[in-house]
């Protein structure tokens, strides 16, 4: 293992808000604390929740409140240094960073499947499918199916025996979704009303609606495409106060619908998802950028022009 450098390149937020500014700068490489490890990242995904943190449009603590200047929460790489009290890792191990890490693992939430809600958690796709309680043969619709979260959800849903309808826009997203196994694809820019097309395909509506898109429009139509007894799974995070998940109470009551919010999964969910990948059932689709092109990647992602996952390759 080569010597750990004193500095490295990083995407640094120099201005927050709607007109945020991101620069690539050389920053000091941190020294791990007694119970920490230092990972040299090989690659990291960039998702819209990173952009939300920069825009500061969610009811969440600001990055700057914790001294964080570089968003990112889904990296993988190699351990290059370990703290004095670390006994279960060694230099050279491959490691990844979960969206939520550094939980207490002592409270009721951590002992269950909800450590991402641990009061001591430090925040950074399988869980949502487990929470939906769908069974093989059920219909599932993914709104934003061609995005970073959506395209992985589609593959997991197919691996679990569900019939899948992908909803997105454009020929590239159509090809992506059909190549990944979607039974049907709906381009929302080419149909008058997506729920009507859903009903035409299924005859009854879908058993699960997975809103992986962040647009208020997706949440506005989600309940209308659900079958009686269906579940609307809220995954995508729109800006605070811009979207409403649900419907008139009488509509929900008469159709026995459930609207469920879901955050990131547990360590068990991560283990199970990696199991699907090891069996060749998950094939991530991504567009790579070097660290120097990070501002460009963020701009394309913000415009919705990335099919699949946006990935920064630190070796490029």
C-alpha positions as CSV (number, residue, x, y, z in Angstrom):
1,X,0.0,0.0,0.0
2,X,1.5,3.3,-1.0
3,X,2.0,6.1,1.4
4,X,-1.1,8.2,2.3
5,X,-0.8,11.6,0.8
6,X,-1.2,14.8,2.8
7,X,-3.8,16.3,0.4
8,X,-6.3,15.1,-2.2
9,X,-8.8,16.5,-4.6
10,X,-12.4,17.0,-3.4
11,X,-15.6,18.7,-4.6
12,X,-16.0,21.6,-2.2
13,X,-19.2,23.7,-1.8
14,X,-18.2,27.3,-1.7
15,X,-21.7,28.7,-1.8
16,X,-25.0,27.0,-0.7
17,X,-28.5,27.7,-1.9
18,X,-30.4,27.8,-5.2
19,X,-27.4,29.4,-7.0
20,X,-24.9,27.1,-5.2
21,X,-21.3,26.9,-6.4
22,X,-19.1,23.7,-6.4
23,X,-15.3,23.8,-6.9
24,X,-12.7,21.0,-7.1
25,X,-10.0,21.9,-4.6
26,X,-7.0,20.3,-2.9
27,X,-8.0,19.5,0.7
28,X,-6.1,18.0,3.7
29,X,-6.4,14.2,4.0
30,X,-8.0,13.6,7.5
31,X,-6.3,11.4,10.0
32,X,-8.6,8.7,11.4
33,X,-9.6,8.8,15.0
34,X,-9.1,5.8,17.4
35,X,-12.3,4.0,16.2
36,X,-12.2,5.1,12.6
37,X,-10.7,3.9,9.3
38,X,-9.5,6.0,6.4
39,X,-10.7,4.9,3.0
40,X,-9.1,5.9,-0.3
41,X,-12.2,6.1,-2.5
42,X,-12.1,4.4,-5.9
43,X,-15.5,5.6,-6.9
44,X,-18.6,7.3,-5.4
45,X,-22.1,7.8,-6.6
46,X,-23.7,11.2,-6.7
47,X,-27.4,11.3,-6.2
48,X,-30.0,14.0,-5.9
49,X,-30.0,14.0,-2.1
50,X,-26.5,15.4,-2.3
51,X,-27.9,18.3,-4.4
52,X,-30.6,18.8,-1.8
53,X,-27.9,19.2,0.9
54,X,-26.2,21.8,-1.2
55,X,-29.5,23.6,-2.1
56,X,-30.5,23.4,1.6
57,X,-34.1,22.8,0.6
58,X,-34.9,19.9,3.0
59,X,-35.8,20.2,6.7
60,X,-32.4,18.6,7.7
61,X,-29.3,19.9,9.4
62,X,-27.0,21.8,7.1
63,X,-23.7,20.3,6.0
64,X,-21.8,23.4,7.2
65,X,-23.2,22.9,10.8
66,X,-21.0,19.8,11.0
67,X,-18.0,21.3,9.2
68,X,-18.7,19.3,6.0
69,X,-17.9,21.0,2.7
70,X,-18.1,18.0,0.4
71,X,-21.4,16.1,-0.1
72,X,-21.4,12.4,-0.9
73,X,-22.7,9.3,0.9
74,X,-22.2,6.2,-1.2
75,X,-18.5,5.6,-1.9
76,X,-16.3,2.5,-2.1
77,X,-12.6,2.0,-2.0
78,X,-9.7,0.6,0.0
79,X,-8.7,1.0,3.6
80,X,-5.4,2.9,3.8
81,X,-5.1,3.7,7.5
82,X,-6.8,2.5,10.7
83,X,-7.4,3.9,14.2
84,X,-5.6,2.6,17.2
85,X,-8.7,0.8,18.6
86,X,-9.9,-0.7,15.3
87,X,-9.7,-4.5,15.4
88,X,-12.0,-5.7,12.7
89,X,-10.4,-3.9,9.7
90,X,-6.9,-3.9,8.2
91,X,-5.0,-1.9,5.7
92,X,-5.8,-3.2,2.2
93,X,-9.4,-4.2,2.9
94,X,-12.1,-3.2,0.5
95,X,-14.7,-1.0,2.1
96,X,-17.9,0.9,1.3
97,X,-19.8,3.7,3.0
98,X,-23.5,3.2,3.7
99,X,-25.9,6.2,3.4
100,X,-26.2,6.1,7.2
101,X,-23.2,5.1,9.4
102,X,-21.8,5.5,12.9
103,X,-25.0,4.3,14.7
104,X,-25.0,3.3,18.3
105,X,-26.1,-0.4,17.7
106,X,-27.5,-0.4,21.2
107,X,-31.0,1.0,21.0
108,X,-34.3,-0.6,19.9
109,X,-34.1,1.0,16.5
110,X,-30.6,-0.4,15.8
111,X,-31.6,-3.9,17.1
112,X,-34.5,-3.9,14.6
113,X,-34.3,-2.9,11.0
114,X,-34.3,0.8,11.5
115,X,-30.7,1.8,12.5
116,X,-30.9,4.6,9.9
117,X,-33.3,6.3,12.4
118,X,-31.0,5.9,15.3
119,X,-30.8,9.2,17.3
120,X,-27.0,9.0,17.1
121,X,-26.8,8.1,13.4
122,X,-24.6,10.1,11.1
123,X,-26.5,10.3,7.8
124,X,-24.7,9.9,4.6
125,X,-33.1,0.3,-2.4
126,X,-33.7,-3.0,-1.1
127,X,-35.5,-1.9,2.0
128,X,-38.3,-0.2,0.2
129,X,-39.2,-3.4,-1.7
130,X,-39.2,-5.4,1.6
131,X,-41.4,-2.7,3.3
132,X,-43.9,-2.9,0.4
133,X,-44.7,-6.5,1.2
134,X,-45.4,-7.3,-2.4
135,X,-45.4,-10.9,-3.6
136,X,-44.3,-12.6,-6.8
137,X,-46.7,-11.8,-9.7
138,X,-47.8,-8.5,-8.2
139,X,-47.6,-5.3,-10.3
140,X,-45.2,-2.6,-9.4
141,X,-44.7,0.8,-11.0
142,X,-41.5,2.8,-10.6
143,X,-41.8,6.5,-11.2
144,X,-38.3,7.7,-12.2
145,X,-37.4,4.2,-13.3
146,X,-34.5,5.3,-15.4
147,X,-32.8,7.1,-12.6
148,X,-30.0,6.1,-10.2
149,X,-32.4,4.6,-7.5
150,X,-35.2,3.6,-9.9
151,X,-33.1,1.4,-12.3
152,X,-31.8,-0.6,-9.4
153,X,-35.2,-0.9,-7.9
154,X,-36.5,-2.3,-11.2
155,X,-33.9,-5.0,-11.2
156,X,-34.5,-6.0,-7.6
157,X,-38.3,-6.1,-8.3
158,X,-37.8,-8.4,-11.2
159,X,-35.4,-10.6,-9.2
160,X,-38.2,-10.9,-6.6
161,X,-40.7,-12.0,-9.2
162,X,-42.7,-8.8,-9.6
163,X,-44.2,-7.5,-12.9
164,X,-42.7,-4.0,-13.4
165,X,-43.9,-0.9,-15.3
166,X,-41.2,1.8,-15.7
167,X,-42.3,5.4,-15.9
168,X,-39.9,8.0,-17.2
169,X,-39.2,10.2,-20.2
170,X,-37.2,9.8,-23.4
171,X,-35.9,7.1,-25.7
172,X,-32.7,6.5,-23.6
173,X,-34.7,5.9,-20.5
174,X,-37.1,3.6,-22.4
175,X,-34.2,1.5,-23.7
176,X,-32.6,1.3,-20.3
177,X,-35.7,0.2,-18.5
178,X,-36.7,-2.4,-21.1
179,X,-33.1,-3.7,-21.2
180,X,-33.3,-4.1,-17.4
181,X,-36.5,-6.2,-17.7
182,X,-39.4,-3.9,-17.4
183,X,-42.6,-5.6,-18.6
184,X,-43.9,-2.2,-19.9
185,X,-42.6,1.3,-20.2
186,X,-44.6,4.6,-20.1
187,X,-43.1,7.8,-21.4
188,X,-45.0,10.4,-19.3
189,X,-44.4,13.0,-21.9
190,X,-46.3,11.0,-24.6
191,X,-49.4,10.0,-22.7
192,X,-52.2,12.2,-21.6
193,X,-52.6,10.7,-18.1
194,X,-50.2,8.1,-16.7
195,X,-52.7,6.5,-14.3
196,X,-55.1,5.7,-17.2
197,X,-52.3,4.0,-19.1
198,X,-51.5,2.0,-15.9
199,X,-55.1,0.9,-15.7
200,X,-55.1,-0.1,-19.4
201,X,-52.0,-2.3,-18.9
202,X,-53.0,-3.9,-15.6
203,X,-56.8,-3.8,-15.7
204,X,-56.8,-2.9,-12.0
205,X,-53.9,-0.7,-11.1
206,X,-50.6,-1.6,-9.6
207,X,-50.1,-3.2,-6.2
208,X,-47.1,-1.0,-5.4
209,X,-46.2,2.5,-6.6
210,X,-42.5,3.3,-6.0
211,X,-42.0,7.1,-6.3
212,X,-38.2,7.2,-6.8
213,X,-38.5,10.5,-8.7
214,X,-38.3,13.8,-6.8
215,X,-40.9,15.7,-8.8
216,X,-44.1,16.9,-7.1
217,X,-45.9,15.8,-10.3
218,X,-45.0,12.2,-9.5
219,X,-46.3,12.3,-6.0
220,X,-49.5,14.0,-7.3
221,X,-50.5,11.1,-9.5
222,X,-49.1,8.2,-7.4
223,X,-52.3,7.2,-5.6
224,X,-54.4,7.3,-8.8
225,X,-52.5,4.4,-10.3
226,X,-52.7,2.1,-7.3
227,X,-55.0,-1.0,-7.2
228,X,-57.4,-1.5,-4.3
229,X,-55.2,-2.4,-1.3
230,X,-52.1,-1.0,-3.0
231,X,-49.1,0.7,-1.4
232,X,-47.5,4.0,-2.3
233,X,-43.8,3.9,-1.3
234,X,-42.3,7.4,-0.9
235,X,-38.6,7.2,-1.8
236,X,-37.6,10.3,-3.8
237,X,-37.0,13.5,-1.8
238,X,-38.6,16.6,-3.3
239,X,-37.7,20.0,-1.9
240,X,-39.5,20.6,1.4
241,X,-43.0,22.0,1.0
242,X,-43.2,21.4,-2.8
243,X,-45.0,18.0,-2.9
244,X,-47.8,16.2,-1.2
245,X,-47.9,12.4,-0.8
246,X,-51.4,11.1,-0.3
247,X,-55.0,12.0,-1.4
248,X,-58.4,12.8,-0.1
249,X,-58.9,10.6,3.0
250,X,-62.1,9.2,1.6
251,X,-60.2,8.1,-1.5
252,X,-57.6,6.3,0.6
253,X,-60.2,4.7,2.8
254,X,-62.5,3.5,0.0
255,X,-59.5,2.0,-1.9
256,X,-57.7,0.8,1.2
257,X,-54.5,2.4,0.2
258,X,-51.3,2.8,2.3
259,X,-48.9,5.6,1.9
260,X,-45.5,4.6,3.3
261,X,-42.3,6.6,3.8
262,X,-39.0,4.7,3.7
263,X,-35.5,5.9,4.3
264,X,-32.3,3.9,3.8
265,X,-32.0,0.2,4.6
266,X,-30.3,-1.6,7.4
267,X,-27.0,-3.6,7.4
268,X,-29.1,-6.7,6.7
269,X,-30.8,-5.0,3.7
270,X,-27.3,-4.0,2.4
271,X,-26.1,-7.6,2.8
272,X,-29.1,-9.0,1.0
273,X,-28.8,-6.4,-1.8
274,X,-25.1,-7.3,-2.3
275,X,-26.2,-10.9,-2.5
276,X,-28.4,-10.1,-5.5
277,X,-25.4,-8.4,-7.1
278,X,-23.1,-11.4,-6.4
279,X,-25.6,-13.7,-8.2
280,X,-25.6,-11.5,-11.2
281,X,-29.1,-10.2,-10.7
282,X,-28.1,-6.5,-10.4
283,X,-26.3,-4.7,-13.3
284,X,-25.8,-1.1,-12.3
285,X,-26.0,1.4,-15.2
286,X,-23.9,4.5,-14.7
287,X,-22.2,7.4,-16.3
288,X,-18.7,8.1,-15.0
289,X,-16.9,11.4,-14.5
290,X,-13.4,12.2,-13.2
291,X,-13.2,14.3,-10.0
292,X,-12.2,17.3,-12.2
293,X,-15.6,17.0,-14.0
294,X,-17.6,16.8,-10.8
295,X,-19.3,20.2,-11.3
296,X,-20.4,19.1,-14.7
297,X,-21.8,15.8,-13.3
298,X,-23.8,17.7,-10.7
299,X,-25.2,20.1,-13.3
300,X,-26.3,17.2,-15.5
301,X,-27.8,15.4,-12.6
302,X,-29.7,18.5,-11.5
303,X,-31.1,18.8,-15.0
304,X,-32.2,15.1,-15.0
305,X,-29.9,14.3,-17.9
306,X,-28.2,11.2,-16.4
307,X,-29.5,7.8,-17.2
308,X,-28.8,5.4,-14.3
309,X,-26.4,6.4,-11.7
310,X,-23.9,9.3,-11.8
311,X,-20.5,8.0,-10.6
312,X,-17.2,9.9,-9.9
313,X,-14.2,7.7,-10.7
314,X,-11.3,8.8,-8.7
315,X,-8.9,6.8,-10.8
316,X,-9.9,8.5,-14.1
